[in-house]
């Protein structure tokens, strides 16, 4: 896992996340796949807009 990350390979980061999540008794936050770049940008925008009173967002 760490060798993959060190080389920039995050293609199974969802499975890596769930490995730790399960071993620590996780009940909320299980990963079901990887986020796409457009999906990630939209998520950041939505969460940033909630915290910005003027609605400004820069990416």
Secondary structure by P-SEA (a helix, b strand, c coil): caaaaaaccccaaaaaaaaaaaaaccccccccccccaaaaaaaaaaaaaaacccccccc
